[in-house]
């Protein structure tokens, strides 16, 4: 389907026009072409979506696991068959390169395969009882309906990361995609499941904004779990509103992640990993290496090779196979990143690489010499800006690494694998990788952060924990003697 065909609300199996008073305009961030417009959903339509999910979920919860698995496997086949078209849509809507779009599609297919297997997983446990004649069973049951607030960076993958396992485990879902990715993060996902044969009502998409519905998406009485991907500031608000209503939350917030280069690292490999970790999708990735921490004993060599690699990166049309860096998502974002670089240089930082900004095209920049108390070292920067920071030994590296309020991901490079593992275990990050990039995805491994980078985990067993609840059922086979 085209952007215009997908530019609708999707509620209870129907493509509908929103009844809001304004439209969300979906632009190609590279050339400014209008892809489509969507009239926003009102609070009434959000209610319709949640009520449809609630009705459909009752029957889905008791559907045979093989039926749920069949639908998830069917969705994976749909993605495989439509992969080329989906890649084109991701390039147009998000401004990323073909490599980035193909990576996202592969990730979604892996998630769907894992979700199909989860549908067939164990649903109960038999536990020993403290008394004779007693039997204890623990049943895993779906929570009911989940609400998913998606992000614009890797929106296809981010939305599917919640929707696929939630459906596989017997839940229904309502998705509110980001305004900059209403198709990739919302209606495209719905259309894939529609084609796979998912019953109406189990997956709904409401394209809207808090300016129209306030906190209605979070506070609605139907959803039992809210999954939010976005900024720490909004995440705090989501967590507070949900907690007051005894809803679970899974929050994937800002990263400010770092890649650490120890004194014995393979320098060539570390440089390539650092460039990829920082500049994939223009740095608009919560897992991106905002900071590159380098042992002072090898800092000169690393810096020379790193800046040479970064300076060679090309900025331009993401469809050009020779282009490494496409546009950032909006003019607002382009101005914000340019201002950050200008401000840092004005305050004494040294620009080892500094490129021009043309519209939404922000060229790569590398800064060093920032004071340790610089706010820039502690915040997430969604753009092609790398910060080089020297350190003196592992203890100093851990101190600098954990000096950030975030703790999502990271990487360490060393010739000694076990040294790297020991280093990773000292950090306060939810995910850490040895001799790799900072941004890894695996459908089996727990995905999530520590500190201000979020709460909860997704993928694999973590997704089962997020989207199911335990029910204890005891059976007395004999007769209990009661005291009165």
N, C-alpha and C positions, 0 to 999 in steps of 0.2 A: 504493500500500500504506500501511497505518497504521503508527504507531510500534510497536505491539505485534507486528505482522507482520514488521517489520524488526529486532526486538530479538533477533537471533541471530548466531552466528558464520556466516560465509559461506566455505566451504572446498570447493574442487573442484566448484563448481556446486551445492552442497547447503546448505540452511539447517539449521544444527546448534545444539544446546544445548551450552554450554561445560561442562567437567567440573571447573571450579575450585570452591573452597570458599566463595565469597562472590559477591555480586551488585553490579553497578554500577547505581545508580538514576539514571535520567534525569529531571530535574525541569524544569518550566517556570520560568525564573528570575523571572518577573513575579508569578505567583500561587501558586507552590509546588506546582502540580498535578503528580502523578506521571504522566509520559508513558509510561514503560515501565521494565522492569528486565532486565538481561542478566547471566547467569551467566558469569563471566570464563573466558577460554581459558587452558589450562595450557600449559606448555612443550611437551608432546606435541602439542597441537593447533597450536601455532605451527610445529612441525616438519612436521606434516601439510600445512599451508598452503604452506610453502616447497617441500616435495617435490612437491606438486601443481603448483605454478608451474613448477618445474624441468622436469617431464615435459611439460607443455603447451607450454612455450616453444620446445622443440626444433622442433616442427612449425610453430608460429606464425612462427618466425624465417625459414622458407623459404616462407611463404605469399606469394601474389602481392600486391604492394603495393596493387593495386586492391581486393583483398579486405579488407586492413587498413583502407584508406581508407573502404570501404563501411561497415564496422562503426562507425568513428568518426563518419561522417556520420549513421548510424542513431541513435547515441547523442545527437547534437545534435537530431535530430527528436523523440526521446523526451522530452528536456528541454523542447522547445518545446511539445509536446502536454500535458505535465504541469506546465507552468510555474506555473499558479495554485495547484495543490496543493502544489508544492514551496515556493512563497513562504509558504504557510500553515505548513508544517512548520518553515521557518527562523525565522519569527516565534515560534512556540511553543517551539522548543528553545533558541534563542539570545537571545530577548528584544529583538531589534532591531526597528526600525520597518519598515513596508512598503517605504518607499523603499530602505532598506538591503538588504532581502531581494531586491527586484526588481533592484537593482544587481548583486548577487551572481549571480543567475540569468543576467543578460545577460552577465556576465563569463565564466561557464562555457560558455555557448553560443559565444562568440567563441573561447575556447580550443579547443573541440571542432572548430570549423571550421578553425582553423589546424592542429590535429593531423591532420585528414583530409588536408590539403594536404601536411603533412610526410611522410606515408606514401608519397607519390608523388615525393618529392624525389630528387635525384641520390644514388646509392649508391656511386659509384666515380669515381675520377679517373685519367687517364692522364698520367704524368709523363715528361719526357725522361730518358734514361739517359746516363751518362758514357761508356759503351762502345758501339761499333758492334754491331748485331745483338741488342741488349738492349731489352726492353720492361718498363717499370715501371708497375704498377697499384696504386692505393690503394683499398681497399674499406672502406666504412663498415659495420660489423656491430653488431648489438645486443649490449649487455654481458651480457644473460641475464635475471637476476631482480633487481628493485629492492625495497628495503624502504622504506616511507613512514610516518613518524611525523608525524601531522597535529596541528594546533592547533584550539582552539575558536573562535577569531575568524575569520570567513569560512572555515569548515571545508570547505564544499562546493567553493569556489574553490581553496583551498589544496591539497586532496587532488587535485582534477582537474588542477591545474597540473603535477603530476608524472605522474599515472596516464595522462592522455590522450596526451601525447607519447611516453611510454615504450612504451605499447601500439602506437601508430602506427609506431614504429621497430622493432618486432619483439620487444619484451621482454615479460615477465610481471611482475606486481607483487603484493606483500602489503602491506596497509595496516593500521596500528594507529592508529585514531582517538583523539582526546582523550576522556577520560571524560565531559566535559561536552557532547560533541557526537558520540556514537557513531553516530547515524543520519546527520546531515548530512555528517559527515566520513568516513563509512565505508559503512554498509550501503545507504544511499540511492544512493551512487555505484555499488555493486555491482549493485543492482537495475536501474539504468538500463542498464548494459552487458549484463546478463542479457537484458533485454527487447530490446536492440539486436541480440542474436544472438552475442555474444562467446562463443567456445568455453569450456567448463568448465575451470577450473584457472588461466586466465590472470590473473584478478583474484580475490584472496582478501582477506577482512577478518577480522582477529582482534581482538576487543574484550577488552582485558586491561590489566594494569598491572605495573610493575616489581616491586611487592610480591609478585606471583604468579610472574613468570617471570624476575626479575632482569634481566640484560643479554642474555637469550636471543634477543630479537628482533634485536639488533644483531650479536651474535657468531655467529649461526647461519652455517654454512659456505656456504649457497646464495647469498644476496644478494651482488652485487658492488658495488652502490651503495646507500648509505643516505641518504635525504632526511629531514631533521629541521627542523621549524619549532617554535620555542619559546624558552625563556629562554637567556641566555648561559651560566648555570651548568650547565644540563643539556647544552647544546650542546658545551661543553668536554669533558664526559664522553663524549658520543657520538663526538666527533672523536678523542679519545684511544683509545677502545676499537676504533674502526673502523681507525684508522691502524696499530695493532699487528697487524691482520689483513690489511693491504694492501687495504682496501676504500676506494673513493672515497666522499666525503661531499659533499653539497650542504646547507649550513646557512643557514637564514634565522632570525636571532636578534633580540635587542632592538634597538629603533630609537633612542629619544631624539632624534628628528628635530626640525628647527626650520624655521620660516617666517621669512624676513628681509624687513623693510620698509625700503627705501632712501628717501632724502630726496625723491625725485621720483616716488614711487609714486602711482598712482591710489588715493586713500585709501578710497573706498567699496568698490572691488573688492578691495583688500587686506584690509579688515575682513571682508568676506563670505567670502573664501577662508580666512582664519585661523579664523573660527568653524567653518566646515565641516571644515577640516583637524584641528581639535582635538576637536570634539564628535561627529563621525559615529560611530555605534555606541558612544556613551558613552565615546569615547576608547579603546576596547579594540581598537586597531589599531596594529600595529607601525610603520606609516607615519604615524601621527598626529603633529601638531606639538606635542610636549611643551612646547617653548619657542617664544615669539614674540619675535623680536629686532627692535627698532624704533630707527631712527636718532633720536638725542636731539632733533634739530631738529623732528621731527614727532611725537614721542612723546606730547605732551599731547593733540593732536587725535586721534591713533589710539586712545589709551587711552580717551578719553571715548566714542568711537563704538563701540569694541570691547566695553567693559563694558556699554554700553546694549543692544547686540545679545545678549550672553550673558545678561544679567539677564532678557531677554524670553523665553528658551528655556523651554519647558514640559517638566516631568518627569512621567511617569506610564505609563499603559497603552500599550504600543507599537502596539496596534491602533487607537488613537485617532489620526485623521489630523492633529489639532492638536498632538500630542505630538512633541517633537524628541528627547527623551532618555528611553529606557526603562531597565530594570533592568540593573545589572551582573550578571555571570554567577553570582555566589554571594554568600552572606552573608559569607564570609571575605574576598572581594574588597572588598565594601562597607565592612567594618570597617577594612581596610588603608588604603583611600583616605581615609576620614574621619580616621584617625589621622595620616596624612601632612599633611593640612591643619592639624589641631590643633597638631601639633608645629612646623610651619613658622611659624605665627602666634605660638606661644609663644616662638620663637627670634627674633622681630622682624620677620617678613614682614608686609606689609599686605594684608589681604583686601579687594579691590575688589568682589568678588562672593563671597558665601558662602551656601550653601543647606543645608537640613536633609537628613539621611539618614533614610529610612523603609524599614526592611527592606532589600531589595536596590536600592531607588531612591536613588541618590546624586545630589543636585542639582548643577548646575555651580558651579565656583569659579574665581576668577581671583586670583592672588597676584602681588605685585610687591615690590620692595625686598629680595629675597633676597641675602645676601652671595655674592660670586662663587665662594667655595669651598663653597657649600652642596651637599651630596650630592644634593639634590633636582634640581639643575640638570644632573646628569650621569647620572641614572638614567631608565629608562623607566617611566612611570606609566600603568598600564592603567585609566584612569578619567577622568571629566569634570573635569579640573583643568588650567588653563592658567597658564603662568608667563610674565609679561611682563618683558623685560630690555632696557634701553636700551643703545645703543652709540654710539661717536663715530667715524663714518667707516667705510669698507669694510674697512680693515685690522683694525680692532677687531672688526668683525662676523665676519670669517673666524676671528680668534683665538678668539672666544667659541664660534663654531659648532664648530670643531674641538677645543675643549676637552673635549668629551664623548668617552668611549671608544667610543661607537657611531658608525656612519656609514652608515646605511641610506638615508635619503631626505631631501629638503628642498625648499624653494622660495624664490625671491627675487622681490620685486615692485619694478618700476622702469618708468619711462616710456621708457627706452632699452633696447630688446630686446638689442642687442649688449653693452651694459653688463651686463645680466643674464647673458648667456652667459659673458662673461669672469669674472664673479663665480662662477658655477656651476663653471667649470673650475678655480677656485682651491681649491674645497672637497675634503675627503676623504670624499665620500659616493658610494655606488654609483649613486644616482639623484638628479637635481636638476632642478627644473622652474622655468621662467621665467613669471611672472604666472599661476600656477596653484596648485592645492592641493598638499599634500605627498604625498597618497595617490592615485597614479594607477596604472592597470593597462592594459597593452597586450600582446596575445598575441604580438606580433612583437619586442618590445624586451626586452633583457636585464634581468632582475629579480634584484637581490641587493645586498648591502652590502659595505662596507669595514670595516677595523679589527675591532672586536668584534661587528659586526653580521652576521658570517657569512662563509662561503666558497662560491665557485661562483655560478652564475647559472642561471636558468630562463627559459623563453619563447623562441620563435623559434629562431635558430641556437644560442643558448646551451643550449637543451634538447637539441638534437642532440648537442652536445659532451658533455653530462652523461650521456646514455643510450646512446651508441655508442662503439665503439673502432675504431681504424684497423688494418687488416691489409694489409701490404705483400706483394704477390705479384709476383715478377720472372720474366720469361720469356726464356730464351736461345734465339734463333732459329737461330744458327749453332752452332759448336762452340768452346768455350773451350780455349785451350792452357794446360795446367797445368804448373807447374815440375817436378813429379816424379810 
